[in-house]
Protein backbone atom coordinates (compact mmCIF):
# COMPACT_ATOMS: atom_id res chain seq x y z
CA UNK A 1 0.00 0.00 0.00
CA UNK A 2 1.47 3.31 -1.02
CA UNK A 3 1.77 6.30 1.31
CA UNK A 4 -1.41 8.33 1.41
CA UNK A 5 -3.57 5.51 0.03
CA UNK A 6 -6.87 5.22 1.83
CA UNK A 7 -7.17 2.29 4.24
CA UNK A 8 -10.45 0.46 3.99
CA UNK A 9 -11.58 -0.80 7.40
CA UNK A 10 -14.06 -3.43 8.44
CA UNK A 11 -17.70 -2.57 9.03
CA UNK A 12 -20.09 -3.00 11.91
CA UNK A 13 -22.74 -5.54 11.06
CA UNK A 14 -24.64 -5.70 14.32
CA UNK A 15 -24.33 -4.54 17.91
CA UNK A 16 -25.06 -6.47 21.09
CA UNK A 17 -26.50 -4.06 23.66
CA UNK A 18 -27.01 -5.11 27.29
CA UNK A 19 -28.83 -2.86 29.75
CA UNK A 20 -28.69 -4.30 33.27
CA UNK A 21 -29.70 -3.38 36.83
CA UNK A 22 -27.92 -4.98 39.82
CA UNK A 23 -30.09 -5.78 42.81
CA UNK A 24 -29.83 -3.43 45.84
CA UNK A 25 -26.56 -3.98 47.68
CA UNK A 26 -25.15 -6.09 44.81
CA UNK A 27 -23.58 -3.41 42.61
CA UNK A 28 -19.94 -4.05 43.53
CA UNK A 29 -20.26 -7.82 43.26
CA UNK A 30 -22.13 -7.49 39.98
CA UNK A 31 -19.57 -5.12 38.50
CA UNK A 32 -16.69 -7.46 39.36
CA UNK A 33 -18.49 -10.54 38.03
CA UNK A 34 -19.61 -8.88 34.82
CA UNK A 35 -16.26 -7.19 34.13
CA UNK A 36 -14.03 -10.14 35.00
CA UNK A 37 -16.16 -13.10 33.92
CA UNK A 38 -19.38 -12.60 32.00
CA UNK A 39 -18.48 -9.75 29.64
CA UNK A 40 -15.15 -11.22 28.47
CA UNK A 41 -16.32 -14.86 28.48
CA UNK A 42 -19.81 -14.65 26.98
CA UNK A 43 -19.75 -11.45 24.93
CA UNK A 44 -16.26 -10.43 23.85
CA UNK A 45 -14.93 -13.94 23.26
CA UNK A 46 -17.68 -14.78 20.77
CA UNK A 47 -17.07 -15.15 17.04
CA UNK A 48 -17.20 -11.89 15.15
CA UNK A 49 -16.96 -9.53 18.14
CA UNK A 50 -14.15 -7.07 17.50
CA UNK A 51 -14.74 -4.27 20.05
CA UNK A 52 -16.69 -3.79 23.26
CA UNK A 53 -17.08 -1.31 26.12
CA UNK A 54 -19.08 -0.77 29.29
CA UNK A 55 -20.81 2.31 30.70
CA UNK A 56 -22.61 3.18 33.92
CA UNK A 57 -25.41 5.56 34.87
CA UNK A 58 -24.88 7.18 38.26
CA UNK A 59 -27.64 8.89 40.24
CA UNK A 60 -26.81 12.17 38.48
CA UNK A 61 -27.14 10.47 35.08
CA UNK A 62 -30.50 8.96 35.97
CA UNK A 63 -31.83 12.26 37.28
CA UNK A 64 -31.44 13.61 33.74
CA UNK A 65 -33.54 10.87 32.16
CA UNK A 66 -36.99 12.08 31.11
CA UNK A 67 -39.58 10.53 33.42
CA UNK A 68 -41.88 10.07 30.42
CA UNK A 69 -39.30 7.93 28.61
CA UNK A 70 -40.48 4.42 29.39
CA UNK A 71 -39.38 2.47 26.32
CA UNK A 72 -37.20 0.34 28.60
CA UNK A 73 -39.56 0.46 31.58
CA UNK A 74 -38.93 2.48 34.73
CA UNK A 75 -36.31 5.12 33.79
CA UNK A 76 -34.86 4.89 37.29
CA UNK A 77 -33.61 1.38 36.43
CA UNK A 78 -30.81 0.31 34.14
CA UNK A 79 -27.47 1.26 35.66
CA UNK A 80 -24.99 -0.63 33.50
CA UNK A 81 -24.73 -0.62 29.72
CA UNK A 82 -22.57 -2.99 27.68
CA UNK A 83 -22.01 -2.60 23.93
CA UNK A 84 -20.19 -4.87 21.49
CA UNK A 85 -19.60 -4.52 17.75
CA UNK A 86 -20.01 -7.65 15.60
CA UNK A 87 -18.66 -8.14 12.08
CA UNK A 88 -21.15 -8.39 9.21
CA UNK A 89 -22.52 -11.90 8.74
CA UNK A 90 -21.25 -13.15 12.12
CA UNK A 91 -24.28 -12.59 14.36
CA UNK A 92 -25.86 -16.02 13.75
CA UNK A 93 -22.55 -17.72 14.53
CA UNK A 94 -22.26 -15.69 17.75
CA UNK A 95 -25.84 -16.63 18.68
CA UNK A 96 -25.12 -20.33 18.32
CA UNK A 97 -21.84 -20.03 20.21
CA UNK A 98 -23.27 -18.06 23.13
CA UNK A 99 -26.05 -20.61 23.57
CA UNK A 100 -23.46 -23.31 24.18
CA UNK A 101 -21.40 -21.06 26.44
CA UNK A 102 -24.41 -20.16 28.58
CA UNK A 103 -25.15 -23.84 29.11
CA UNK A 104 -21.53 -24.39 30.15
CA UNK A 105 -21.29 -21.51 32.62
CA UNK A 106 -24.68 -22.38 34.10
CA UNK A 107 -23.44 -25.90 34.79
CA UNK A 108 -20.31 -24.38 36.36
CA UNK A 109 -22.35 -22.11 38.66
CA UNK A 110 -20.96 -18.96 37.01
CA UNK A 111 -24.18 -16.98 36.75
CA UNK A 112 -24.88 -14.02 39.01
CA UNK A 113 -28.48 -14.01 40.31
CA UNK A 114 -28.30 -10.53 41.83
CA UNK A 115 -29.16 -8.59 38.68
CA UNK A 116 -32.03 -8.01 36.25
CA UNK A 117 -31.76 -7.93 32.46
CA UNK A 118 -33.72 -4.76 31.81
CA UNK A 119 -33.06 -5.18 28.09
CA UNK A 120 -30.48 -7.15 26.12
CA UNK A 121 -30.80 -7.30 22.34
CA UNK A 122 -29.15 -7.43 18.94
CA UNK A 123 -29.29 -4.26 16.85
CA UNK A 124 -28.56 -3.76 13.16
CA UNK A 125 -26.11 -0.96 12.28
CA UNK A 126 -27.76 1.68 10.08
CA UNK A 127 -25.54 4.79 10.10
CA UNK A 128 -22.67 6.63 11.74
CA UNK A 129 -21.55 10.24 11.93
CA UNK A 130 -18.66 12.23 13.37
CA UNK A 131 -14.92 12.61 12.96
CA UNK A 132 -13.96 9.23 14.50
CA UNK A 133 -14.74 5.98 12.70
CA UNK A 134 -17.22 3.94 14.72
CA UNK A 135 -15.21 0.74 14.33
CA UNK A 136 -12.48 2.13 16.61
CA UNK A 137 -14.70 4.28 18.83
CA UNK A 138 -15.19 1.71 21.62
CA UNK A 139 -11.40 1.36 21.90
CA UNK A 140 -10.74 5.10 22.29
CA UNK A 141 -11.57 5.31 25.97
CA UNK A 142 -14.09 8.13 25.62
CA UNK A 143 -15.39 9.68 28.84
CA UNK A 144 -18.92 8.42 28.39
CA UNK A 145 -21.92 8.11 26.14
CA UNK A 146 -25.36 9.45 25.37
CA UNK A 147 -28.11 7.02 24.45
CA UNK A 148 -31.38 8.00 22.78
CA UNK A 149 -34.00 5.46 21.73
CA UNK A 150 -37.46 5.76 20.24
CA UNK A 151 -40.06 3.90 18.21
CA UNK A 152 -39.53 6.45 15.45
CA UNK A 153 -36.36 7.00 13.45
CA UNK A 154 -33.36 7.63 15.67
CA UNK A 155 -32.13 11.23 15.44
CA UNK A 156 -28.68 12.30 14.39
CA UNK A 157 -27.47 14.06 17.51
CA UNK A 158 -27.05 17.76 16.86
CA UNK A 159 -23.96 18.37 18.95
CA UNK A 160 -20.55 19.84 18.03
CA UNK A 161 -18.00 17.27 16.89
CA UNK A 162 -15.68 18.28 19.73
CA UNK A 163 -18.37 17.19 22.19
CA UNK A 164 -19.55 14.12 20.28
CA UNK A 165 -16.77 12.72 18.05
CA UNK A 166 -18.88 9.77 16.89
CA UNK A 167 -22.51 8.67 16.91
CA UNK A 168 -23.94 5.37 15.70
CA UNK A 169 -27.53 4.66 14.68
CA UNK A 170 -28.90 1.17 15.39
CA UNK A 171 -32.22 -0.59 14.69
CA UNK A 172 -33.60 -3.36 16.91
CA UNK A 173 -33.23 -6.69 15.17
CA UNK A 174 -33.91 -9.24 17.90
CA UNK A 175 -34.45 -9.20 21.65
CA UNK A 176 -32.33 -11.73 23.57
CA UNK A 177 -33.77 -11.27 27.05
CA UNK A 178 -35.76 -8.33 28.35
CA UNK A 179 -38.10 -7.52 31.20
CA UNK A 180 -39.10 -4.36 29.33
CA UNK A 181 -39.98 -6.10 26.03
CA UNK A 182 -39.93 -2.82 24.07
CA UNK A 183 -41.57 -2.55 20.64
CA UNK A 184 -39.48 -2.11 17.45
CA UNK A 185 -37.30 0.96 17.85
CA UNK A 186 -34.09 2.67 16.85
CA UNK A 187 -31.24 3.59 19.20
CA UNK A 188 -28.45 6.13 18.92
CA UNK A 189 -25.18 5.71 20.83
CA UNK A 190 -23.11 8.89 20.91
CA UNK A 191 -19.63 8.78 22.46
CA UNK A 192 -18.49 11.86 24.37
CA UNK A 193 -15.00 13.33 24.49
CA UNK A 194 -15.84 15.42 27.57
CA UNK A 195 -18.43 15.32 30.33
CA UNK A 196 -21.41 13.31 29.00
CA UNK A 197 -23.78 14.99 31.47
CA UNK A 198 -22.82 18.43 30.17
CA UNK A 199 -23.23 17.25 26.58
CA UNK A 200 -26.60 15.69 27.40
CA UNK A 201 -27.76 18.89 29.04
CA UNK A 202 -27.50 20.68 25.69
CA UNK A 203 -30.13 18.32 24.28
CA UNK A 204 -32.83 19.54 26.64
CA UNK A 205 -35.74 19.90 26.21
CA UNK A 206 -35.61 17.75 23.05
CA UNK A 207 -34.68 14.65 25.09
CA UNK A 208 -38.19 14.67 26.53
CA UNK A 209 -39.51 13.57 23.15
CA UNK A 210 -37.79 10.17 23.15
CA UNK A 211 -38.79 6.81 24.54
CA UNK A 212 -35.47 6.68 26.38
CA UNK A 213 -32.70 9.22 26.86
CA UNK A 214 -29.73 9.10 29.22
CA UNK A 215 -26.08 10.03 29.67
CA UNK A 216 -23.64 7.33 30.84
CA UNK A 217 -20.10 7.43 32.20
CA UNK A 218 -17.45 5.01 30.99
CA UNK A 219 -16.62 2.36 33.56
CA UNK A 220 -13.01 2.24 34.76
CA UNK A 221 -11.80 -1.35 34.34
CA UNK A 222 -10.28 -2.93 37.42
CA UNK A 223 -12.10 -0.59 39.82
CA UNK A 224 -15.49 -0.35 41.53
CA UNK A 225 -15.77 3.33 40.61
CA UNK A 226 -19.38 4.54 40.57
CA UNK A 227 -20.79 1.29 42.03
CA UNK A 228 -21.71 3.15 45.23
CA UNK A 229 -23.47 5.92 43.29
CA UNK A 230 -26.27 4.18 41.45
C-alpha atoms as one frame of an Amber mdcrd trajectory, in Angstrom:
protein
   0.000   0.000   0.000   1.471   3.314  -1.016   1.765   6.300   1.305  -1.409
   8.327   1.409  -3.566   5.508   0.029  -6.874   5.217   1.835  -7.170   2.286
   4.243 -10.455   0.456   3.991 -11.578  -0.796   7.397 -14.059  -3.429   8.436
 -17.701  -2.569   9.025 -20.090  -2.999  11.914 -22.742  -5.536  11.057 -24.639
  -5.698  14.317 -24.326  -4.540  17.913 -25.063  -6.469  21.089 -26.496  -4.056
  23.656 -27.007  -5.107  27.291 -28.830  -2.858  29.746 -28.687  -4.303  33.271
 -29.698  -3.382  36.828 -27.924  -4.980  39.819 -30.090  -5.783  42.807 -29.826
  -3.434  45.839 -26.558  -3.984  47.681 -25.152  -6.094  44.813 -23.580  -3.415
  42.608 -19.941  -4.048  43.533 -20.262  -7.823  43.261 -22.128  -7.490  39.977
 -19.567  -5.115  38.498 -16.688  -7.460  39.360 -18.488 -10.543  38.031 -19.607
  -8.880  34.819 -16.259  -7.194  34.131 -14.034 -10.144  34.999 -16.157 -13.100
  33.919 -19.383 -12.602  32.003 -18.480  -9.753  29.637 -15.153 -11.222  28.471
 -16.323 -14.856  28.485 -19.812 -14.651  26.978 -19.750 -11.449  24.925 -16.255
 -10.432  23.853 -14.930 -13.944  23.259 -17.682 -14.784  20.774 -17.069 -15.146
  17.042 -17.200 -11.890  15.150 -16.961  -9.534  18.143 -14.147  -7.070  17.502
 -14.745  -4.268  20.047 -16.691  -3.788  23.261 -17.080  -1.309  26.117 -19.084
  -0.771  29.286 -20.811   2.311  30.697 -22.606   3.185  33.921 -25.414   5.560
  34.866 -24.879   7.184  38.256 -27.643   8.895  40.236 -26.812  12.165  38.480
 -27.136  10.474  35.084 -30.499   8.959  35.973 -31.831  12.261  37.280 -31.438
  13.611  33.744 -33.541  10.866  32.164 -36.990  12.081  31.110 -39.580  10.530
  33.419 -41.879  10.069  30.417 -39.296   7.933  28.613 -40.484   4.415  29.393
 -39.385   2.475  26.316 -37.203   0.335  28.603 -39.560   0.459  31.583 -38.928
   2.482  34.729 -36.305   5.117  33.787 -34.856   4.890  37.288 -33.608   1.384
  36.426 -30.811   0.309  34.136 -27.468   1.260  35.656 -24.990  -0.634  33.495
 -24.727  -0.622  29.716 -22.568  -2.989  27.683 -22.014  -2.596  23.931 -20.192
  -4.872  21.493 -19.600  -4.523  17.746 -20.008  -7.646  15.598 -18.658  -8.138
  12.082 -21.147  -8.394   9.208 -22.517 -11.897   8.742 -21.254 -13.153  12.123
 -24.275 -12.594  14.363 -25.856 -16.016  13.748 -22.547 -17.721  14.531 -22.255
 -15.693  17.750 -25.842 -16.628  18.679 -25.119 -20.333  18.322 -21.839 -20.034
  20.205 -23.267 -18.062  23.131 -26.052 -20.608  23.572 -23.458 -23.308  24.179
 -21.402 -21.058  26.444 -24.410 -20.156  28.580 -25.150 -23.843  29.107 -21.528
 -24.393  30.151 -21.293 -21.507  32.616 -24.679 -22.375  34.100 -23.444 -25.899
  34.786 -20.315 -24.377  36.361 -22.346 -22.111  38.656 -20.955 -18.956  37.015
 -24.179 -16.981  36.748 -24.879 -14.017  39.015 -28.483 -14.010  40.306 -28.298
 -10.527  41.834 -29.159  -8.594  38.684 -32.034  -8.012  36.249 -31.762  -7.926
  32.463 -33.715  -4.759  31.810 -33.064  -5.177  28.093 -30.480  -7.146  26.118
 -30.801  -7.298  22.339 -29.152  -7.432  18.938 -29.288  -4.256  16.849 -28.556
  -3.760  13.163 -26.106  -0.960  12.281 -27.761   1.679  10.081 -25.539   4.790
  10.102 -22.667   6.632  11.742 -21.547  10.243  11.929 -18.659  12.227  13.369
 -14.925  12.609  12.957 -13.960   9.233  14.500 -14.740   5.981  12.696 -17.216
   3.937  14.716 -15.207   0.737  14.325 -12.477   2.130  16.611 -14.705   4.278
  18.832 -15.185   1.711  21.616 -11.400   1.363  21.904 -10.740   5.104  22.290
 -11.568   5.310  25.974 -14.089   8.125  25.619 -15.391   9.675  28.845 -18.918
   8.416  28.389 -21.924   8.110  26.145 -25.357   9.453  25.371 -28.115   7.017
  24.448 -31.378   8.001  22.775 -33.999   5.457  21.727 -37.456   5.757  20.243
 -40.057   3.902  18.211 -39.535   6.452  15.450 -36.357   6.996  13.454 -33.359
   7.629  15.669 -32.134  11.232  15.442 -28.684  12.299  14.394 -27.466  14.056
  17.512 -27.053  17.758  16.859 -23.961  18.373  18.951 -20.550  19.840  18.029
 -18.002  17.268  16.891 -15.676  18.276  19.726 -18.370  17.192  22.194 -19.554
  14.119  20.278 -16.771  12.722  18.046 -18.878   9.773  16.888 -22.509   8.668
  16.913 -23.945   5.369  15.703 -27.528   4.660  14.676 -28.897   1.166  15.389
 -32.216  -0.588  14.690 -33.603  -3.355  16.908 -33.234  -6.695  15.173 -33.914
  -9.240  17.901 -34.449  -9.198  21.650 -32.332 -11.732  23.566 -33.765 -11.271
  27.052 -35.763  -8.331  28.351 -38.100  -7.523  31.201 -39.098  -4.357  29.330
 -39.984  -6.097  26.032 -39.931  -2.820  24.068 -41.568  -2.552  20.638 -39.485
  -2.111  17.455 -37.297   0.957  17.848 -34.090   2.675  16.854 -31.243   3.594
  19.201 -28.447   6.131  18.922 -25.182   5.714  20.825 -23.112   8.894  20.912
 -19.635   8.778  22.462 -18.493  11.860  24.373 -15.001  13.330  24.487 -15.836
  15.420  27.566 -18.425  15.316  30.328 -21.412  13.312  28.996 -23.780  14.989
  31.469 -22.817  18.429  30.172 -23.233  17.246  26.579 -26.602  15.689  27.400
 -27.758  18.895  29.044 -27.497  20.680  25.693 -30.133  18.319  24.283 -32.828
  19.538  26.638 -35.737  19.904  26.208 -35.615  17.754  23.049 -34.681  14.648
  25.088 -38.193  14.666  26.528 -39.513  13.569  23.148 -37.793  10.168  23.150
 -38.786   6.808  24.539 -35.471   6.677  26.380 -32.697   9.223  26.858 -29.727
   9.104  29.220 -26.077  10.030  29.672 -23.639   7.329  30.840 -20.100   7.433
  32.204 -17.452   5.009  30.988 -16.620   2.356  33.565 -13.010   2.238  34.764
 -11.795  -1.348  34.345 -10.277  -2.927  37.421 -12.104  -0.590  39.817 -15.489
  -0.345  41.525 -15.766   3.331  40.612 -19.384   4.538  40.571 -20.790   1.289
  42.030 -21.714   3.154  45.235 -23.469   5.918  43.291 -26.272   4.181  41.451
